Amino acid sequence: EIKEANKNREQEEKYHAMIGEIAKQAQHLGAKWDAESWKRLLVDQFCRDSNIKTGVVIPNLSGDGIVQLGFQTRKFTKEQASEFVEWLHAWGAEHGVTYEVNA
């Protein structure tokens, strides 16, 4: 079976550090969000911009809320992880984020 190479630890560390910087500096809906929330928002937008199927939003099991089932970074190929890092650079530039990490 021939498959694309999976992302590596270095790529993962890089985009997590970049997301951490975004969480420190950026706001969404007038509020600060933690890095995990930003990761979900950013991965969702990256997938939409890259035409990667993101999943669906469905009612939760008790019917009183919603749950998003979607694409996760653990499924990134090496190429997708590289593209995500580049996308984060562009997103940060558009939103006034400066990366203090070696991104």
CYANA upper distance limits for C-alpha pairs under 8 A (distance plus 0.5 A):
  4 GLU  CA     77 THR  CA      6.71
  4 GLU  CA     78 LYS  CA      7.97
  5 ALA  CA     77 THR  CA      6.18
  5 ALA  CA     78 LYS  CA      6.02
  5 ALA  CA     79 GLU  CA      8.37
  6 ASN  CA     75 LYS  CA      8.20
  6 ASN  CA     76 PHE  CA      6.93
  6 ASN  CA     77 THR  CA      4.78
  6 ASN  CA     78 LYS  CA      5.36
  7 LYS  CA     11 GLN  CA      7.03
  7 LYS  CA     12 GLU  CA      7.68
  7 LYS  CA     76 PHE  CA      6.47
  7 LYS  CA     77 THR  CA      5.50
  7 LYS  CA     78 LYS  CA      4.26
  7 LYS  CA     79 GLU  CA      7.85
  7 LYS  CA     80 GLN  CA      8.24
  7 LYS  CA     81 ALA  CA      6.43
  8 ASN  CA     12 GLU  CA      6.93
  8 ASN  CA     78 LYS  CA      7.14
  9 ARG  CA     13 GLU  CA      6.60
 10 GLU  CA     14 LYS  CA      6.67
 11 GLN  CA     15 TYR  CA      6.82
 11 GLN  CA     81 ALA  CA      6.87
 11 GLN  CA     82 SER  CA      7.42
 11 GLN  CA     85 VAL  CA      8.27
 12 GLU  CA     16 HIS  CA      6.61
 12 GLU  CA     81 ALA  CA      7.95
 13 GLU  CA     17 ALA  CA      6.59
 14 LYS  CA     18 MET  CA      6.77
 14 LYS  CA     85 VAL  CA      7.92
 14 LYS  CA    102 ASN  CA      8.32
 14 LYS  CA    103 ALA  CA      6.58
 15 TYR  CA     19 ILE  CA      6.56
 15 TYR  CA     84 PHE  CA      8.05
 15 TYR  CA     85 VAL  CA      6.23
 15 TYR  CA     88 LEU  CA      8.19
 15 TYR  CA    103 ALA  CA      8.42
 16 HIS  CA     20 GLY  CA      6.65
 17 ALA  CA     21 GLU  CA      6.92
 17 ALA  CA    101 VAL  CA      7.10
 17 ALA  CA    103 ALA  CA      8.20
 18 MET  CA     22 ILE  CA      6.85
 18 MET  CA     88 LEU  CA      7.78
 18 MET  CA     99 TYR  CA      7.01
 18 MET  CA    101 VAL  CA      7.64
 18 MET  CA    103 ALA  CA      7.23
 19 ILE  CA     23 ALA  CA      6.66
 19 ILE  CA     35 ALA  CA      6.57
 19 ILE  CA     38 TRP  CA      7.26
 19 ILE  CA     39 LYS  CA      6.85
 19 ILE  CA     88 LEU  CA      8.50
 20 GLY  CA     24 LYS  CA      6.89
 20 GLY  CA     35 ALA  CA      5.88
 21 GLU  CA     25 GLN  CA      6.77
 21 GLU  CA     97 VAL  CA      7.97
 21 GLU  CA     98 THR  CA      8.02
 21 GLU  CA     99 TYR  CA      6.61
 21 GLU  CA    100 GLU  CA      7.84
 21 GLU  CA    101 VAL  CA      8.38
 22 ILE  CA     26 ALA  CA      5.88
 22 ILE  CA     35 ALA  CA      8.19
 22 ILE  CA     38 TRP  CA      8.06
 22 ILE  CA     92 GLY  CA      7.79
 22 ILE  CA     97 VAL  CA      6.81
 23 ALA  CA     27 GLN  CA      8.17
 23 ALA  CA     32 LYS  CA      7.46
 23 ALA  CA     33 TRP  CA      6.55
 23 ALA  CA     34 ASP  CA      6.17
 23 ALA  CA     35 ALA  CA      5.68
 23 ALA  CA     38 TRP  CA      6.86
 24 LYS  CA     32 LYS  CA      8.29
 25 GLN  CA     97 VAL  CA      6.78
 26 ALA  CA     32 LYS  CA      7.27
 26 ALA  CA     95 HIS  CA      7.95
 26 ALA  CA     96 GLY  CA      8.46
 26 ALA  CA     97 VAL  CA      7.41
 27 GLN  CA     31 ALA  CA      5.63
 27 GLN  CA     32 LYS  CA      5.35
 27 GLN  CA     33 TRP  CA      7.48
 28 HIS  CA     32 LYS  CA      7.13
 28 HIS  CA     33 TRP  CA      7.97
 33 TRP  CA     37 SER  CA      6.51
 33 TRP  CA     38 TRP  CA      6.82
 34 ASP  CA     38 TRP  CA      6.78
 35 ALA  CA     39 LYS  CA      6.47
 36 GLU  CA     40 ARG  CA      6.96
 37 SER  CA     41 LEU  CA      6.86
 38 TRP  CA     42 LEU  CA      6.39
 39 LYS  CA     43 VAL  CA      6.39
 40 ARG  CA     44 ASP  CA      6.52
 41 LEU  CA     45 GLN  CA      6.83
 42 LEU  CA     46 PHE  CA      6.48
 43 VAL  CA     47 CYS  CA      6.52
 43 VAL  CA     71 PHE  CA      8.30
 43 VAL  CA     72 GLN  CA      8.02
 43 VAL  CA     73 THR  CA      7.95
 44 ASP  CA     48 ARG  CA      6.77
 44 ASP  CA     54 THR  CA      7.04
 44 ASP  CA     71 PHE  CA      8.10
 45 GLN  CA     49 ASP  CA      6.55
 46 PHE  CA     50 SER  CA      6.48
 46 PHE  CA     84 PHE  CA      7.33
 46 PHE  CA     87 TRP  CA      7.53
 47 CYS  CA     51 ASN  CA      6.31
 47 CYS  CA     52 ILE  CA      5.18
 47 CYS  CA     53 LYS  CA      7.26
 47 CYS  CA     54 THR  CA      6.69
 47 CYS  CA     71 PHE  CA      8.43
 48 ARG  CA     52 ILE  CA      6.66
 48 ARG  CA     53 LYS  CA      7.95
 48 ARG  CA     54 THR  CA      7.64
 53 LYS  CA     71 PHE  CA      7.75
 54 THR  CA     69 LEU  CA      8.47
 54 THR  CA     70 GLY  CA      5.40
 54 THR  CA     71 PHE  CA      5.48
 55 GLY  CA     68 GLN  CA      7.81
 55 GLY  CA     69 LEU  CA      5.89
 55 GLY  CA     70 GLY  CA      4.48
 55 GLY  CA     71 PHE  CA      6.81
 56 VAL  CA     68 GLN  CA      6.36
 56 VAL  CA     69 LEU  CA      5.94
 56 VAL  CA     70 GLY  CA      6.81
 57 VAL  CA     66 ILE  CA      7.07
 57 VAL  CA     67 VAL  CA      6.13
 57 VAL  CA     68 GLN  CA      4.80
 57 VAL  CA     69 LEU  CA      6.66
 58 ILE  CA     66 ILE  CA      6.05
 58 ILE  CA     67 VAL  CA      6.00
 58 ILE  CA     68 GLN  CA      6.90
 58 ILE  CA     69 LEU  CA      8.15
 59 PRO  CA     63 GLY  CA      6.04
 59 PRO  CA     64 ASP  CA      7.80
 59 PRO  CA     65 GLY  CA      6.33
 59 PRO  CA     66 ILE  CA      4.85
 59 PRO  CA     67 VAL  CA      6.63
 60 ASN  CA     64 ASP  CA      7.20
 60 ASN  CA     65 GLY  CA      5.95
 60 ASN  CA     66 ILE  CA      5.45
 60 ASN  CA     67 VAL  CA      6.12
 71 PHE  CA     75 LYS  CA      7.83
 72 GLN  CA     76 PHE  CA      7.89
 73 THR  CA     81 ALA  CA      8.33
 76 PHE  CA     80 GLN  CA      5.99
 76 PHE  CA     81 ALA  CA      6.24
 77 THR  CA     81 ALA  CA      6.68
 78 LYS  CA     82 SER  CA      6.78
 79 GLU  CA     83 GLU  CA      6.67
 80 GLN  CA     84 PHE  CA      6.50
 81 ALA  CA     85 VAL  CA      6.83
 82 SER  CA     86 GLU  CA      6.95
 83 GLU  CA     87 TRP  CA      6.51
 84 PHE  CA     88 LEU  CA      6.55
 85 VAL  CA     89 HIS  CA      6.86
 86 GLU  CA     90 ALA  CA      6.94
 87 TRP  CA     91 TRP  CA      6.53
 88 LEU  CA     92 GLY  CA      6.36
 89 HIS  CA     93 ALA  CA      6.70
 90 ALA  CA     94 GLU  CA      6.77
 91 TRP  CA     95 HIS  CA      6.74
 92 GLY  CA     96 GLY  CA      6.41
 92 GLY  CA     97 VAL  CA      5.07
 92 GLY  CA     98 THR  CA      7.34
 93 ALA  CA     97 VAL  CA      6.48
 93 ALA  CA     98 THR  CA      7.91
 99 TYR  CA    103 ALA  CA      7.08
